[in-house]
Structures are given as C-alpha cells and as structure tokens.
Amino acid sequence: MRVAYGGDADVTEADLAGGWLALARSWLQQAIDARLPEPNAIVLGTVDGEGRPATRTVLCKEMRDDGIVFYTNHTSEKGGHLAGRPVASATFPWIGIQRQVTVRGPVTRVSEQETAAYWATRPRGSQLGAWASEQSRPIASRAELERQLAEVTRRFEGGEVPVPPHWGGYLIAAETVEFWQGRNNRLHNRLRITPRDGAVVRLQP
Ligand SMILES: Cc1cc2nc3c(=O)[nH]c(=O)nc-3n(C[C@H](O)[C@H](O)[C@H](O)COP(=O)(O)O)c2cc1C
C-alpha cells in the first residue's frame, strides 16, 4: 500500500502562466493517454441545508474558461443541495498518474440551449433512462424501475426523446483550482490558482 511518487517532471508555477485551463486540459489528456478508467469522472461535493457535506461521482462533460460542466437530475439529492447552497467542490482523482485537480466555486445552471445541445449527443437509452428514473428517490424494486423504463419507452416510441424538465447541466465556476502532483517522501507539489486575478500560491503538502 506504500507507493513512492515521482518520476515525471515537477509541475511549477510556470506551468500556470497560461492559466488553469490549459494545464487542466493537458493533465486530462495525460489521464486519457494513460488509459485511466473514466478519466473525466469527478468526485463532486455539495452541502445540505445543515452544512453537512455529501459526495458522489459524476462525469465532467466540459472544461472551459469559466469552469467545468456536469449533467444530472435537478430534483436529485445533489440538485436539492445545489438549489439551497449553490456551491461545490469537484476533484478529478487521477490516482493512476499520481495527480489530482480540484475545482471549487459557485454553481449555476447552464442554459437550456446548452443542455439541449448536449442532450442531443446522448444515446437514446441514456435519454430514456433520465426520464425513467426519479434520481435519488426510493423505489420498491428493480422490477418497478424497469416498468418505469418500459413506460417511457412506449411514450416516446417513434419520435425524439425530449429533454426532461428535471434534467440539465451545472457549471462549477473555477473560483479556485488546485493542481496536486505526487512526489517522493510525501513532499508533493500543490499549486492553487485563483483564475480571477491569476494569483498562484504553492501550498505545503
Ligand atoms: C463513474 C460514474 C459516473 C457517474 N456519472 C454521473 C453523471 O454524470 N450524472 C449523474 O447524475 N450521476 C452520475 N453518476 C451517479 C452518481 O454518482 C449518483 O449516484 C447520482 O447522481 C445520484 O446522486 P445524488 O443522490 O447525490 O444526487 C455516476 C456514477 C459513477 C460511478
């Protein structure tokens, strides 16, 4: 269980001279090239009305200047958290290449047009699944879930599956972005950038 880190070149402040996005995209590409499973998966932390945190994995579907975008059900538990406290922290856990990137900031919904454009790229089965599942609500059995899928499959037979009103994208604004790189003797590199003014601080590991 005791892994030695290092071997690749140190990430430095100079790597952030061009902003956070270029570096995050380059690390994502390295995670893809290393064939890590689900390289665009992020562990998403939200907080409930009492300030209690909750985490789950979702897929980052876009990394862009102002932040990162994921898609989900607005009436899910996370959707409820984000409605009450629109802030989040999301970590790309690229453990296989000894790196992680964490984006934190306020959360807003992406436009309906943007959601519709992404929805159109999803396989029909995923579209039907989004209609069939009242995400995060209890259900009596697997059979009941499959009945719900059969019902929506019939409902939309022969036509396009529209975007459900309860489904869409969220943008986590990149208020801060931290790049972590594993190093030997646990002296890891941690660089945190505040994209608003470009300030970079190095944090102790
Ligand atoms: C690899 C992976 C990717 C996932 N991607 C998504 C996603 O993009 N959107 C989503 O709503 N749920 C996704 N899930 C399921 C979520 O982890 C979670 O179970 C679901 O969104 C309900 O979360 P909630 O009850 O906290 O709202 C994914 C799970 C895994 C393991």
Ligand as a Chemical Component Dictionary entry (heavy atoms), coordinates in Angstrom:
data_LIG
# 
_chem_comp.id                   LIG 
_chem_comp.type                 NON-POLYMER 
_chem_comp.pdbx_formal_charge   0 
_chem_comp.three_letter_code    LIG 
# 
loop_
_chem_comp_atom.comp_id 
_chem_comp_atom.atom_id 
_chem_comp_atom.alt_atom_id 
_chem_comp_atom.type_symbol 
_chem_comp_atom.charge 
_chem_comp_atom.model_Cartn_x 
_chem_comp_atom.model_Cartn_y 
_chem_comp_atom.model_Cartn_z 
_chem_comp_atom.pdbx_ordinal 
LIG C1  C1  C 0 -18.239 6.754  -12.937 1  
LIG C2  C2  C 0 -19.568 7.354  -12.538 2  
LIG C3  C3  C 0 -20.096 8.351  -13.314 3  
LIG C4  C4  C 0 -21.335 8.934  -12.985 4  
LIG N1  N1  N 0 -21.784 9.981  -13.734 5  
LIG C5  C5  C 0 -22.941 10.598 -13.370 6  
LIG C6  C6  C 0 -23.363 11.782 -14.066 7  
LIG O1  O1  O 0 -22.689 12.296 -14.980 8  
LIG N2  N2  N 0 -24.542 12.347 -13.686 9  
LIG C7  C7  C 0 -25.285 11.845 -12.649 10 
LIG O2  O2  O 0 -26.343 12.397 -12.368 11 
LIG N3  N3  N 0 -24.888 10.743 -11.967 12 
LIG C8  C8  C 0 -23.728 10.124 -12.290 13 
LIG N4  N4  N 0 -23.301 9.021  -11.574 14 
LIG C9  C9  C 0 -24.132 8.561  -10.436 15 
LIG C10 C10 C 0 -23.873 9.452  -9.220  16 
LIG O3  O3  O 0 -22.660 9.057  -8.589  17 
LIG C11 C11 C 0 -25.008 9.411  -8.184  18 
LIG O4  O4  O 0 -25.274 8.093  -7.763  19 
LIG C12 C12 C 0 -26.315 10.014 -8.696  20 
LIG O5  O5  O 0 -26.083 11.180 -9.468  21 
LIG C13 C13 C 0 -27.235 10.384 -7.531  22 
LIG O6  O6  O 0 -26.556 11.291 -6.692  23 
LIG P1  P1  P 0 -27.302 12.111 -5.542  24 
LIG O7  O7  O 0 -28.335 11.201 -4.919  25 
LIG O8  O8  O 0 -26.222 12.523 -4.603  26 
LIG O9  O9  O 0 -27.951 13.303 -6.199  27 
LIG C14 C14 C 0 -22.063 8.452  -11.870 28 
LIG C15 C15 C 0 -21.511 7.416  -11.081 29 
LIG C16 C16 C 0 -20.273 6.895  -11.406 30 
LIG C17 C17 C 0 -19.674 5.832  -10.523 31 
# 
loop_
_chem_comp_bond.comp_id 
_chem_comp_bond.atom_id_1 
_chem_comp_bond.atom_id_2 
_chem_comp_bond.value_order 
_chem_comp_bond.pdbx_ordinal 
LIG C1  C2  SING 1  
LIG C2  C3  SING 2  
LIG C2  C16 DOUB 3  
LIG C3  C4  DOUB 4  
LIG C4  N1  SING 5  
LIG C4  C14 SING 6  
LIG N1  C5  DOUB 7  
LIG C5  C6  SING 8  
LIG C5  C8  SING 9  
LIG C6  O1  DOUB 10 
LIG C6  N2  SING 11 
LIG N2  C7  SING 12 
LIG C7  O2  DOUB 13 
LIG C7  N3  SING 14 
LIG N3  C8  DOUB 15 
LIG C8  N4  SING 16 
LIG N4  C9  SING 17 
LIG N4  C14 SING 18 
LIG C9  C10 SING 19 
LIG C10 O3  SING 20 
LIG C10 C11 SING 21 
LIG C11 O4  SING 22 
LIG C11 C12 SING 23 
LIG C12 O5  SING 24 
LIG C12 C13 SING 25 
LIG C13 O6  SING 26 
LIG O6  P1  SING 27 
LIG P1  O7  DOUB 28 
LIG P1  O8  SING 29 
LIG P1  O9  SING 30 
LIG C14 C15 DOUB 31 
LIG C15 C16 SING 32 
LIG C16 C17 SING 33 
# 
